[in-house]
């Protein structure tokens, strides 16, 4: 299996074949109908061909939608399968159903459905797109049947990429079109439907190759067969039915004795052995999903693997207790000979009380002698052969000392029974404890899948119609990170307050305090321990406290992470509080608590040092901030975090964009905090963030908030520092840079003239800060149309720097470059060519081919060549610039578009009219889709 991968610059590449890989990254998958001759094949994609085909637009759509859903991998059948390789094709067709089944989401693109159609013959109240939806060719094709039924989430989009709904909320309409029962569309197991009924779903469907009518049903029946194109449809269906029959016969055979309990089930029957039960909770009627996890428990403990113990580990609120409870009731309902006992490990006292109750259930008369005796008696009784088969659930095994004991007291482990006829399930929040209890037999429990989460929410609501707005439901589940406890808490709030999801979302997003308030509200739940905290925020307090006592370094790292963005945290950004080995240990502890997860499958997104990246659970991020504020100083922690990030920000390494792009979201998060922090720290980080945003072509984003921040810093410094203070002048200088970037040229000139005047009177002629301000004023003069002033000032700067700085010094080259630009603007074309040729020569020898400064000088030299009548030289140089930028910059990057635009002008001057039209059409298309209609660059003439 190959996937398509979205690179940082927006390009799309194919991964290597992932067949046999242990960790296939999360991916989206596309479902569509093929356009003859318009799809991009595997060979074409590998050779970067077919970009002008309609099929590539579908690939681009899938990429964009995957990115919106937080995914960087996706799969499209047209170009991800090498159909020229018969072995690969055989494997793909037999695996297709599973690939759709394991996808995070499936996007169905209906290219023959419009979101808005003429209403002349439309039924009143019917969506504009429904008629086209009912008639869509997609519902008539053979392969799309499995693409409809296999994925967990199927989302439908019209030709103009408008979201129409998903399989679940459109199930009635799809049922009317296809006759497939609504339960099947809602996710019911397909083997719940008869063979003939499933075969009937494909009756009206067609495939291009007749044998594919049978082959497209392999996944629907869970069978496999070899491909034999040419055998005809009749023979293909004969082999399909034979495979189905053989599979049915195998599944109907008597099962071998089941696991560690299987051997004793034939001996201990209900007549010979009466099982005992102690389960303090009723069966959870609201439990949904977790089919895969229940399957793992069944397979590991009940199907002859020899495993007798298993741990369920996950974040508090992930549903470990509910999963274990469902497993216990499943065993009780399907294995009548098995005794089941539920033991909490919240404290040794709670375990003692449970042992008394179990002893009573087992009719052990000696239990009346006391709780301490009950622990020993229960252990002794269940360890004996005559006890028969049993299942013991030890819930909430989160505390090491309670579990393993201390120097002065025994732990629960010392009282657990052992028997070949027994099995034990542990639930814990701590990975280290899970591994120590059951080694490799650990089931890691994460958040619910989106479809299961939707089902759980709907099932938990009193007013079911609240879940009809699928968009709002999606938003709510995203906010709650599909965490079961958070969903249950939200449903309880909605039920009790009779409010809407929209209002709940408004509260949830209003302020952090509102979010915390909602996440802290307790609610009644009969399937949880009396007196225990049910609220999401409260469930983690115990874990936070344990963490603080056990590992201060891990606690400090968690506090730091709560101040930055919650996802994609590079290891190099973390404070170096201890040795690398100690930090690794602390990270391991945080991962063990499921507070933090490693991005081990995201190799391509890592910075050049090949380091690890981490994600913090979204709700844990918020809860940690609250915890820090309650037990420490939030302002102090934020201040330390901002100072650290400002210190490690790669300010002198603009060539390594991967590093500072990885840091930028975290710096932005810190700068947007409302917590009071030192102005100097904020100003320092703001300065470097602004430079990076400008360098990355994100000028409007930089200006939008940094200008306001710098104005604040300037105001504070103007009121507290002397007019000649270096920090005050530095802030004024930087603010002028953003004024210019934002088009406030006159403001930039005014402020810089003041800075230059002060620095001219206080600093030596060769001082770098004085020259930097003069340089920037020259740039602003040029932008303001004061070309002669710009030439005069920059000639002075260049003269001083030529005598004081090395030929390769970046500042000297930057001023020479700007003087060349000003010469060109002033009509001194030969002077511009001479100076820019020198700059290009030096930068070509000192900077990487992809360095923006090198490309900027080459671009400007090309413009000067053109003005000087050297058209062929201009074309040659700009073609090189465009080629490099096409491979390194996003399609919408302003610099890339500017170079493409300029090259089209040169093509026109060189008589290459067709090339000029082709390139300019592309530039216009991109700018039309990204810039406002009145934007100057969009209106820029072609020359």
Number of C-alpha atoms within 10 A of each C-alpha: 19 20 25 23 20 21 14 15 14 16 16 19 15 18 13 10 12 13 10 8 9 8 9 15 19 16 23 30 27 25 25 20 19 14 11 7 10 13 22 26 21 19 16 13 18 13 9 12 14 16 15 10 14 14 21 20 14 21 21 15 16 25 27 16 16 23 15 10 13 12 18 24 25 29 26 20 21 19 23 23 22 17 17 10 9 11 12 14 15 15 17 19 21 22 16 20 23 16 19 27 20 18 21 21 23 28 23 23 24 22 19 15 24 20 18 14 14 9 12 6 7 14 11 8 6 10 15 18 18 19 16 17 23 16 13 17 16 23 22 19 20 23 25 20 20 21 24 21 24 24 25 21 24 25 21 19 19 20 14 14 17 14 16 17 16 18 23 22 17 16 19 17 15 20 15 12 15 19 12 20 17 18 15 17 22 19 18 13 12 18 12 10 13 10 16 8 11 17 14 14 16 23 12 11 18 15 15 9 11 16 20 21 22 23 23 22 24 22 22 17 19 15 16 18 15 12 18 12 12 11 11 14 16 13 14 22 17 12 15 19 17 12 18 17 14 12 15 13 10 10 10 9 8 7 10 10 15 20 21 24 27 20 16 20 20 11 13 19 16 13 7 10 18 15 20 18 18 19 18 16 13 12 16 15 10 13 18 18 16 17 12 9 16 17 13 13 22 17 15 19 25 21 18 18 12 15 19 23 21 24 30 27 30 25 27 27 23 22 23 26 21 20 22 22 22 20 19 21 16 14 19 17 11 9 17 15 26 28 24 23 22 25 23 22 24 18 17 17 14 12 22 22 18 23 28 22 23 24 25 18 14 20 11 15 11 12 22 12 9 12 19 14 17 26 24 16 21 22 19 15 16 22 18 14 13 11 21 25 27 22 23 23 25 23 22 21 24 25 19 15 15 20 21 15 16 11 7 6 9 15 17 20 12 13 19 17 20 16 17 18 24 24 23 22 23 27 27 24 27 26 24 18 23 26 16 10 19 18 13 11 18 20 18 16 18 17 20 20 17 18 22 21 22 22 18 21 26 19 18 21 18 14 15 11 10 18 20 11 13 15 11 16 20 17 14 21 20 13 17 20 19 24 24 26 20 23 23 23 25 26 22 21 19 20 15 11 10 11 13 17 19 15 11 18 17 13 16 20 13 11 11 15 14 14 20 18 13 20 23 18 17 17 15 12 13 11 15 15 13 10 6 11 19 23 21 27 26 17 18 22 16 14 19 19 13 15 19 14 10 12 14 12 19 22 23 18 18 24 22 21 26 25 24 23 20 21 19 20 23 21 19 15 17 16 17 13 11 11 9 10 9 14 19 14 15 21 23 18 22 22 22 21 25 23 26 24 18 16 18 12 13 14 12 12 19 20 20 11 9 12 12 18 23 19 19 23 18 19 20 22 22 20 25 23 22 18 20 21 15 10 9 13 12 20 16 16 21 24 20 18 23 25 18 18 21 21 13 14 18 18 15 8 10 17 15 13 17 14 20 22 18 18 23 18 18 23 24 16 14 23 22 12 12 8 14 11 19 15 14 13 19 21 21 15 22 24 18 19 25 22 17 21 18 18 14 18 17 14 18 14 13 21 23 12 15 21 21 13 19 22 16 15 21 23 14 13 20 17 11 11 14 12 14 14 15 13 18 21 26 16 23 24 25 23 26 29 27 26 20 20 18 17 13 15 22 16 16 28 23 13 19 27 19 15 24 23 13 16 22 17 11 13 15 12 14 14 15 13 19 21 27 16 27 25 28 26 27 30 28 29 23 22 18 17 13 15 22 16 17 28 23 13 20 26 21 16 24 23 13 16 22 15 11 13 15 12 14 14 15 14 18 23 26 16 26 26 26 26 29 30 28 29 23 22 18 17 13 15 22 16 17 28 24 13 20 27 21 16 24 23 13 16 22 17 11 14 16 13 15 15 19 18 21 21 26 16 27 24 26 25 29 30 28 29 23 22 17 17 12 14 19 16 17 26 23 13 20 25 21 14 24 23 13 16 23 17 14 17 22 18 17 17 18 17 20 22 25 15 24 24 25 25 28 28 24 28 22 17 17 16 10 13 15 12 16 22 16 11 20 20 14 14 21 18 12 16 20 14 11 12 14 12 12 8 12 10 16 18 13 10 9 14 10
